[in-house]
Amino acid sequence: MMGIDNTRHTFDIQKLVDNNIIFVTKPGDGQGGIDEPNWDGDCSIITLDNLTKQEVKLNPWRLKAIKHPLPNCIPFVQDRQSEWSDEKYHQVINSIKRAGGDIKDYIMNLQEETNRIKEMMGLVESLKDTSWQDDKGNKVTLVDLLKITDDIPVKKISLKKLKPHILDWGGDKKEFDRVKKVNLKYPILVFTDDDGDIITIIDGHHRTQKAIQSKMKTINGKLIPLKSLPLKIRRVFKHLEK
């Protein structure tokens, strides 16, 4: 039985994907085809080792799957790679060698891993820092909004519908640099009116931009009917109500 080896190296998944050494794709359906993801992180990890003639003959669905990448699943794979079987771990190593690469070029060093953890911690800090306030001093933090909308399910939202509502920050390079660093596994928050039409993206403009740049069709998010929120929350966003 394949187990988990906590002493293994931590790979830079994005770099492996960028160099076509592994492919993070839609999951297989167990019947020789591919399927739509059923949950965040539901994806297949296909390596060059899985794409040899012999392997493709046994599993032809993999050739189809690599044409359907899931870039929003890469952060999940990055965080959960310690759970790979020994077989999958060694497939990645063999695939790096197949591509003529050097394994050490794809291993995250201590500083990179520390920076990744800091970035994750930074997200926690930003929850506390992000807030909205009306002209009377009433304030709502992102933490408040997340708590009150906790029971609203995450859905796949059409990027085509979101596009008219995205900030462009006047072309500010710093903001677009932030787009590259955001993690798509966190759902965006969208206010809607009584008819279900989008009012605004209240949290997640950078993630939405990244999803569009990644040529995705949908993004995970919560559709929040603005008038369903408690009065103390609504009064801060009263200017958005139609």
DOTI-150036 format. One record per atom (N, C-alpha, C): residue in three letters; x, y, z. Coordinates in steps of 0.2 Angstrom, whole numbers, padded with zeros to 4 digits, always signed. Each point is the difference from the previous one (the first is absolute). Example, Ala and Ser with C-alpha at 12.3 -4.5 7.8 and 13.67 -1.06 7.14 Angstrom:
ALA+0066-0028+0039 ALA-0004+0006+0000 ALA+0004+0006+0000 SER-0002+0005-0004 SER+0004+0006+0001 SER-0004+0005+0003 
***
This chain:
MET+0004-0006+0000 MET-0004+0006+0000 MET+0004+0006+0000 MET-0001+0005-0004 MET+0004+0006-0001 MET-0002+0005+0006 GLY+0005+0003+0003 GLY-0001+0004+0006 GLY+0002+0007-0001 ILE+0000+0004+0005 ILE+0002+0007+0000 ILE+0007+0000+0003 ASP+0004+0004-0004 ASP+0007+0001+0002 ASP+0001+0007+0002 ASN+0000+0002+0006 ASN+0001+0007+0002 ASN+0007+0003-0001 THR+0005-0005-0002 THR+0007+0003+0000 THR+0001+0002-0008 ARG-0005-0001-0004 ARG+0001+0001-0007 ARG+0001+0008-0002 HIS+0003+0001-0005 HIS+0001+0007-0003 HIS-0007+0003-0001 THR-0001+0007+0000 THR-0006+0003-0002 THR+0002+0003-0006 PHE-0004-0002-0005 PHE+0001+0003-0007 PHE-0004+0007-0001 ASP+0003+0003-0005 ASP-0004+0007-0002 ASP-0005-0003-0006 ILE-0006-0001+0002 ILE-0005-0002-0004 ILE-0001+0004-0006 GLN+0000+0007+0001 GLN-0001+0004-0006 GLN+0005+0000-0005 LYS+0006-0001+0002 LYS+0006+0000-0004 LYS+0000-0007-0004 LEU-0002-0005+0003 LEU-0001-0007-0003 LEU-0005+0001-0006 VAL-0006+0003+0002 VAL-0005+0001-0005 VAL+0002+0005-0006 ASP+0004+0005+0002 ASP+0002+0005-0005 ASP+0005-0004-0005 ASN+0003-0005+0002 ASN+0005-0003-0004 ASN-0003-0007-0003 ASN-0006-0001+0001 ASN-0004-0006-0003 ASN+0003-0006+0002 ILE+0002+0000+0007 ILE+0003-0006+0003 ILE-0006-0004+0003 ILE-0004+0004+0003 ILE-0007-0003+0002 ILE-0005+0004-0002 PHE-0006-0003+0000 PHE-0006+0004-0002 PHE-0006-0001+0005 VAL-0003+0006+0002 VAL-0005+0000+0005 VAL-0006+0001-0004 THR-0005-0005+0000 THR-0005+0000-0005 THR-0007-0002+0003 LYS-0005+0000-0004 LYS-0006-0002+0002 LYS+0000-0008+0002 PRO-0003-0002+0005 PRO+0000-0007+0002 PRO-0002-0005-0005 GLY+0002-0006+0000 GLY-0003-0006-0004 GLY-0006-0002+0003 ASP-0005-0003-0004 ASP-0006-0002+0002 ASP-0001-0007+0002 GLY+0006-0004+0000 GLY+0000-0007+0001 GLY-0003-0004-0005 GLN-0001+0003-0006 GLN-0003-0004-0005 GLN+0003+0002-0007 GLY+0006+0002+0001 GLY+0004+0001-0006 GLY+0000+0007-0003 GLY-0004+0005+0004 GLY-0001+0007-0002 GLY+0002+0004+0005 ILE-0001+0007-0001 ILE+0001+0005+0005 ILE-0007+0003+0003 ASP+0001+0003+0006 ASP-0006+0002+0003 ASP+0001+0007+0003 GLU-0006+0003+0002 GLU+0001+0007+0003 GLU+0001-0001+0007 PRO+0004+0005+0003 PRO+0002-0001+0007 PRO-0006+0000+0004 ASN+0000-0004+0006 ASN-0006+0000+0004 ASN+0001+0004+0007 TRP+0007+0002+0001 TRP+0001+0004+0006 TRP+0007+0004-0002 ASP+0002+0005+0004 ASP+0006+0003+0000 ASP+0006-0005+0001 GLY+0004+0000-0005 GLY+0006-0005+0001 GLY-0001-0007-0004 ASP-0006+0000-0003 ASP-0002-0006-0004 ASP+0003+0000-0006 CYS+0006-0003-0001 CYS+0004+0000-0006 CYS+0004-0006-0001 SER+0003-0001-0006 SER+0005-0005-0001 SER+0007+0003-0001 ILE+0005-0004+0002 ILE+0007+0003-0001 ILE+0003-0005-0004 ILE+0001+0002-0006 ILE+0003-0005-0006 ILE+0007+0002-0001 THR+0004-0004+0001 THR+0008+0001-0001 THR+0002-0003-0007 LEU+0006+0002-0002 LEU+0002-0002-0007 LEU+0001-0008+0001 ASP+0001-0003+0005 ASP+0000-0007+0001 ASP-0006-0003-0001 ASN-0006+0004+0000 ASN-0006-0003-0001 ASN-0002+0001-0007 LEU+0004+0003-0004 LEU-0001+0001-0007 LEU+0004-0004-0005 THR+0003-0005+0002 THR+0004-0004-0004 THR-0005-0004-0005 LYS+0003-0003-0005 LYS-0005-0003-0005 LYS-0004-0006+0004 GLN+0004-0004+0004 GLN-0003-0005+0003 GLN-0005+0002+0005 GLU+0001+0006+0004 GLU-0005+0002+0005 GLU-0006+0003-0004 VAL+0001+0004-0005 VAL-0005+0003-0004 VAL-0005-0006-0003 LYS+0003-0005-0002 LYS-0004-0006-0003 LYS-0004-0003+0005 LEU+0002+0000+0007 LEU-0004-0002+0005 LEU-0005+0005+0003 ASN+0002+0006-0001 ASN-0004+0006+0003 ASN-0001+0005-0005 PRO-0003+0000-0006 PRO+0000+0005-0005 PRO-0004+0006+0002 TRP-0004+0000+0005 TRP-0003+0006+0003 TRP+0005+0006+0002 ARG+0006-0002+0001 ARG+0005+0004+0003 ARG+0002+0005-0006 LEU+0000-0002-0006 LEU+0002+0005-0005 LEU-0006+0005-0001 LYS-0006-0002+0001 LYS-0005+0005+0000 LYS+0000+0005+0006 ALA+0002-0003+0006 ALA+0000+0004+0006 ALA+0005+0005+0000 ILE+0006-0001-0003 ILE+0005+0006+0000 ILE-0002+0006-0004 LYS-0006-0001-0004 LYS-0002+0006-0004 LYS-0005+0004+0004 HIS-0002-0003+0006 HIS-0004+0003+0005 HIS+0003+0002+0006 PRO+0005+0005+0001 PRO+0003+0001+0006 PRO-0004+0004+0005 LEU+0002-0001+0006 LEU-0004+0003+0006 LEU+0005+0004+0004 PRO+0002+0006-0003 PRO+0005+0004+0004 PRO-0002+0002+0007 ASN-0007+0001+0001 ASN-0002+0002+0007 ASN+0001-0006+0005 CYS+0002-0006-0003 CYS+0001-0005+0005 CYS+0007-0001+0002 ILE+0005+0004-0004 ILE+0007-0001+0002 ILE+0002+0002+0007 PRO-0003+0005+0003 PRO+0001+0001+0007 PRO-0001-0005+0005 PHE-0006-0004-0002 PHE-0002-0005+0004 PHE+0005-0006-0001 VAL+0002-0001-0006 VAL+0005-0006-0001 VAL+0007+0002+0004 GLN+0002+0007+0000 GLN+0006+0002+0003 GLN-0001-0002+0008 ASP-0006+0002+0003 ASP+0000-0001+0007 ASP-0001-0007+0002 ARG-0003-0005-0004 ARG-0001-0006+0002 ARG+0004-0006-0003 GLN+0006+0002-0003 GLN+0004-0004-0003 GLN+0004-0005+0005 SER+0000+0002+0006 SER+0003-0005+0005 SER-0005-0006+0001 GLU-0006+0000-0003 GLU-0004-0006+0000 GLU+0000-0004-0006 TRP+0005+0001-0004 TRP+0001-0004-0006 TRP+0002-0007+0002 SER-0002-0005-0004 SER+0003-0006+0001 SER+0008+0000-0002 ASP+0003-0005+0002 ASP+0007-0001-0002 ASP+0001+0000-0008 GLU-0005-0004-0003 GLU+0000-0001-0007 GLU-0001+0007-0003 LYS-0004+0004+0002 LYS-0001+0007-0004 LYS+0006+0004+0001 TYR+0003+0000+0006 TYR+0006+0004+0002 TYR+0005-0002-0005 HIS+0002-0006-0001 HIS+0005-0003-0004 HIS-0002+0001-0008 GLN-0006+0000-0001 GLN-0002+0002-0007 GLN+0002+0007-0002 VAL-0001+0005+0005 VAL+0002+0007-0001 VAL+0008+0000-0001 ILE+0004-0003+0004 ILE+0007+0000-0001 ILE+0002-0003-0007 ASN-0003-0006-0001 ASN+0002-0003-0007 ASN-0002+0005-0006 SER-0006+0003+0001 SER-0002+0005-0005 SER+0005+0006-0001 ILE+0002+0002+0006 ILE+0005+0006-0001 ILE+0007-0003-0004 LYS+0002-0006+0001 LYS+0005-0003-0003 LYS-0001-0001-0008 ARG-0007-0002-0001 ARG-0002-0001-0007 ARG+0001+0007-0004 ALA-0002+0005+0004 ALA+0000+0007-0004 ALA+0007+0003+0000 GLY+0005-0004+0003 GLY+0007+0002-0001 GLY+0002+0005+0006 GLY-0005+0001+0005 GLY+0001+0005+0005 GLY+0004-0003+0006 ASP+0002+0005+0004 ASP+0004-0002+0006 ASP-0005+0001+0006 ILE-0001-0006+0004 ILE-0005+0000+0005 ILE+0001+0006+0005 LYS+0006+0002+0002 LYS+0001+0005+0005 LYS-0003+0007-0003 ASP-0001+0001-0006 ASP-0003+0006-0003 ASP-0008+0000+0001 TYR-0003-0005+0002 TYR-0007+0000+0001 TYR-0002-0002+0008 ILE+0005+0000+0004 ILE-0001+0000+0007 ILE+0000+0006+0003 MET-0005+0002+0004 MET+0000+0006+0004 MET+0005+0000+0006 ASN+0004+0005+0000 ASN+0005+0000+0005 ASN-0004+0003+0007 LEU+0004+0000+0005 LEU-0003+0002+0006 LEU-0003+0007+0000 GLN+0004+0005-0003 GLN-0003+0007-0001 GLN-0006+0000-0004 GLU+0000-0003-0005 GLU-0006+0000-0004 GLU-0006-0003+0003 GLU+0001-0005+0004 GLU-0005-0003+0004 GLU-0003+0004+0006 THR+0005+0004+0003 THR-0001+0004+0005 THR-0005+0006-0003 ASN+0002+0003-0006 ASN-0003+0005-0003 ASN-0007-0002-0002 ARG-0001-0006-0002 ARG-0007-0003-0002 ARG-0004+0000+0007 ILE+0003-0002+0005 ILE-0004+0000+0007 ILE-0002+0007+0002 LYS+0005+0004-0001 LYS-0001+0007+0002 LYS-0006+0003-0004 GLU+0000-0002-0007 GLU-0005+0003-0004 GLU-0007-0003+0002 MET+0000-0006+0002 MET-0007-0003+0003 MET-0002+0004+0006 MET+0005+0001+0005 MET-0001+0004+0006 MET-0002+0007-0002 GLY+0002+0003-0005 GLY-0001+0007-0002 GLY-0008+0000-0002 LEU-0002-0005-0003 LEU-0007-0001-0001 LEU-0005+0001+0006 VAL+0003-0003+0005 VAL-0004+0000+0007 VAL+0000+0008+0002 GLU+0006+0003-0001 GLU+0001+0007+0003 GLU-0005+0004-0004 SER+0000-0001-0007 SER-0004+0004-0004 SER-0008+0000+0001 LEU-0002-0006+0003 LEU-0007-0001+0002 LEU-0001+0006+0006 LYS+0004+0001+0004 LYS-0001+0005+0005 LYS+0001+0007-0002 ASP+0004+0001-0005 ASP+0001+0007-0003 ASP-0005+0002-0004 THR-0003-0005-0004 THR-0005+0003-0005 THR-0007+0001+0003 SER-0002+0006-0001 SER-0006+0003+0003 SER-0004+0005-0004 TRP-0006+0001+0001 TRP-0004+0005-0003 TRP-0003+0005+0005 GLN-0001+0006-0001 GLN-0003+0005+0005 GLN-0004+0005-0004 ASP-0006+0001+0003 ASP-0004+0006-0003 ASP+0002+0006+0003 ASP-0004+0006-0002 ASP+0002+0006+0002 ASP-0002+0002+0007 LYS-0004-0005+0004 LYS-0001+0001+0007 LYS+0004-0004+0004 GLY+0005-0003-0003 GLY+0005-0004+0004 GLY-0002-0007+0002 ASN-0005-0003-0003 ASN-0002-0007+0000 ASN+0005-0004-0004 LYS+0003-0005+0003 LYS+0005-0004-0003 LYS-0002-0007+0000 VAL+0002-0003-0006 VAL+0000-0007-0001 VAL+0006-0003-0002 THR+0003-0005+0003 THR+0006-0003-0002 THR-0001-0006-0005 LEU+0005-0002-0003 LEU-0001-0006-0004 LEU-0001-0006+0004 VAL+0002-0001+0006 VAL-0001-0005+0005 VAL-0008+0000+0001 ASP-0002+0006+0001 ASP-0008+0000+0002 ASP-0004-0003-0006 LEU+0002+0002-0006 LEU-0003-0002-0006 LEU+0000-0007-0001 LEU+0006-0003+0001 LEU+0001-0007-0001 LEU-0004-0004+0005 LYS+0000+0002+0006 LYS-0004-0003+0006 LYS-0008+0000-0002 ILE-0002+0006-0002 ILE-0007+0000-0001 ILE-0003-0004-0007 THR+0005-0001-0004 THR-0002-0003-0007 THR+0003-0008+0000 ASP+0002-0002+0006 ASP+0003-0007+0001 ASP-0005-0005-0003 ASP-0006+0001+0000 ASP-0005-0006-0002 ASP-0002+0001-0007 ILE+0003+0005-0004 ILE-0001+0001-0007 ILE+0004-0005-0004 PRO-0002-0004-0004 PRO+0004-0005-0003 PRO+0005+0003-0006 VAL+0005-0003-0001 VAL+0005+0003-0005 VAL-0003-0003-0007 LYS+0000+0004-0004 LYS-0002-0002-0007 LYS+0005+0002-0005 LYS-0001-0003-0006 LYS+0004+0003-0006 LYS-0003+0005-0003 ILE+0003+0006-0001 ILE-0003+0006-0002 ILE+0004+0002-0007 SER-0005+0001-0005 SER+0003+0002-0007 SER+0004+0006+0000 LEU+0006-0001-0002 LEU+0005+0006-0001 LEU-0003+0005-0005 LYS-0004-0002-0005 LYS-0002+0004-0005 LYS-0005+0005+0004 LYS-0004-0002+0005 LYS-0005+0004+0003 LYS+0004+0005+0005 LEU+0006-0003+0003 LEU+0004+0004+0004 LEU+0004+0006-0003 LYS+0002-0001-0006 LYS+0005+0004-0004 LYS-0002+0007+0001 PRO-0007+0002-0001 PRO-0001+0008+0000 PRO+0001+0003+0007 HIS+0001-0004+0005 HIS+0000+0002+0007 HIS+0007+0000+0003 ILE+0005-0002-0004 ILE+0007+0000+0003 ILE+0003+0006-0001 LEU+0004+0002+0006 LEU+0004+0006+0000 LEU+0006-0001-0005 ASP+0002+0006-0003 ASP+0006-0001-0004 ASP+0006+0004+0003 TRP-0002+0004+0006 TRP+0005+0003+0004 TRP+0004+0005-0004 GLY-0003+0003-0005 GLY+0004+0005-0005 GLY+0006-0003-0002 GLY+0001-0006-0001 GLY+0006-0003-0003 GLY+0006+0000+0005 ASP-0002+0001+0006 ASP+0006+0000+0006 ASP+0003-0007-0001 LYS+0007+0000-0001 LYS+0004-0006-0001 LYS+0000-0004+0007 LYS+0000+0004+0006 LYS+0001-0003+0006 LYS-0006-0005+0001 GLU-0006+0002-0002 GLU-0006-0004+0001 GLU+0000-0006-0004 PHE+0002+0001-0007 PHE+0001-0006-0004 PHE+0005-0005+0002 ASP+0005+0003+0004 ASP+0005-0005+0002 ASP-0003-0004+0006 ARG-0005+0003+0004 ARG-0003-0004+0005 ARG-0004-0005-0003 VAL-0003+0001-0006 VAL-0004-0005-0004 VAL+0004-0007+0000 LYS+0006+0001-0002 LYS+0004-0006-0001 LYS+0001-0004+0006 LYS-0001+0003+0006 LYS+0002-0003+0007 LYS-0007-0003+0003 VAL-0006+0002-0002 VAL-0006-0002+0004 VAL-0001-0008-0001 ASN-0004-0002+0005 ASN-0001-0007+0000 ASN-0008-0001-0002 LEU-0001-0004-0006 LEU-0006-0001-0002 LEU-0005-0005+0004 LYS+0003-0003+0005 LYS-0004-0005+0003 LYS-0005+0003+0005 TYR+0001+0007+0001 TYR-0004+0004+0005 TYR-0006+0003-0004 PRO-0006-0002+0001 PRO-0006+0003-0004 PRO+0000+0008+0001 ILE-0002+0003-0006 ILE-0002+0007+0000 ILE-0007+0001+0003 LEU-0001+0006+0002 LEU-0007+0002+0003 LEU-0003+0005-0005 VAL-0006-0001-0002 VAL-0004+0004-0005 VAL-0006+0002+0003 PHE-0002+0006+0000 PHE-0007+0003+0002 PHE-0004-0001-0006 THR-0007-0002+0002 THR-0005+0000-0006 THR-0006+0003+0003 ASP-0004+0002-0005 ASP-0006+0003+0001 ASP-0006-0005+0001 ASP-0006+0003+0001 ASP-0006-0005+0001 ASP-0001-0005-0006 ASP+0002+0002-0006 ASP-0001-0004-0006 ASP+0006-0005-0001 GLY+0005+0001+0004 GLY+0006-0005+0000 GLY+0005+0003-0005 ASP-0001+0007-0002 ASP+0005+0003-0005 ASP+0006+0002+0005 ILE+0006+0000-0003 ILE+0006+0003+0003 ILE+0000+0007+0001 ILE+0001+0002+0007 ILE+0001+0007+0001 ILE+0007+0002+0000 THR+0004-0004+0004 THR+0007+0002+0000 THR+0004-0006+0003 ILE+0007-0001-0002 ILE+0004-0004+0003 ILE+0002+0003+0007 ILE-0002-0002+0005 ILE+0002+0003+0007 ILE+0007-0002+0002 ASP+0002-0006-0002 ASP+0007-0002+0002 ASP+0002-0006-0005 GLY+0006+0002-0003 GLY+0002-0005-0005 GLY+0002+0002-0007 HIS+0001+0007+0000 HIS+0002+0003-0007 HIS+0006-0003-0003 HIS+0005-0001+0004 HIS+0007-0003-0002 HIS-0001-0007-0002 ARG-0004-0004+0004 ARG-0001-0007-0002 ARG-0004+0000-0007 THR-0005+0004-0001 THR-0004+0000-0006 THR+0005+0002-0006 GLN+0004+0005+0001 GLN+0005+0001-0005 GLN+0004-0006-0002 LYS+0003-0003+0005 LYS+0004-0006-0001 LYS-0004-0005-0004 ALA-0006-0002+0002 ALA-0004-0005-0003 ALA-0001+0002-0008 ILE-0001+0006-0001 ILE-0001+0002-0007 ILE+0007+0000-0004 GLN+0005+0002+0003 GLN+0007-0001-0003 GLN+0001-0007-0001 SER-0002-0005+0004 SER+0001-0007-0001 SER-0005-0003-0005 LYS-0004+0004-0003 LYS-0005-0002-0005 LYS-0005-0005+0003 MET-0001+0001+0006 MET-0006-0004+0004 MET-0006+0002-0002 LYS-0006-0004+0000 LYS-0006+0002-0002 LYS-0004+0002+0007 THR+0001-0003+0005 THR-0003+0002+0006 THR+0005+0000+0006 ILE-0003+0003+0006 ILE+0004+0001+0006 ILE-0004-0002+0006 ASN+0003-0003+0005 ASN-0004-0002+0006 ASN-0001+0007+0004 GLY-0007+0000+0002 GLY-0002+0006+0003 GLY-0006-0001+0004 LYS-0002+0005+0004 LYS-0007+0000+0003 LYS-0004+0006-0002 LEU-0006-0002-0002 LEU-0005+0005-0003 LEU-0004+0003+0006 ILE+0001+0006+0003 ILE-0003+0002+0006 ILE-0005+0005-0002 PRO-0007-0002+0001 PRO-0005+0005+0000 PRO+0001+0006+0005 LEU+0001+0006-0003 LEU+0002+0005+0005 LEU-0006+0002+0005 LYS-0006-0001-0002 LYS-0006+0002+0004 LYS-0001-0006+0005 SER+0004-0005+0000 SER-0001-0006+0005 SER+0004+0001+0006 LEU+0005+0005-0001 LEU+0005+0001+0006 LEU-0004+0003+0006 PRO+0003-0001+0006 PRO-0003+0004+0005 PRO+0001+0007-0001 LEU-0005+0004+0003 LEU+0000+0007+0000 LEU+0007+0004+0001 LYS+0003-0003+0005 LYS+0006+0004+0002 LYS+0006-0001-0005 ILE-0001-0005-0004 ILE+0005-0001-0006 ILE-0003+0004-0006 ARG-0006-0001-0001 ARG-0003+0004-0006 ARG+0001+0007+0000 ARG+0000+0003+0006 ARG+0000+0007+0000 ARG+0007+0003-0002 VAL+0005-0004+0001 VAL+0007+0002-0003 VAL+0000+0000-0008 PHE-0004-0005-0002 PHE+0000+0000-0008 PHE-0007+0002-0003 LYS-0003+0005+0004 LYS-0006+0003-0003 LYS+0000+0003-0006 HIS+0006+0003-0002 HIS+0001+0003-0006 HIS+0000-0004-0006 LEU+0001-0007+0001 LEU+0000-0005-0005 LEU-0007-0002-0002 GLU-0005+0001+0005 GLU-0007-0003-0002 GLU-0003+0004-0005 LYS-0003-0004-0004 LYS-0004+0003-0006 LYS-0007+0002+0002 
***
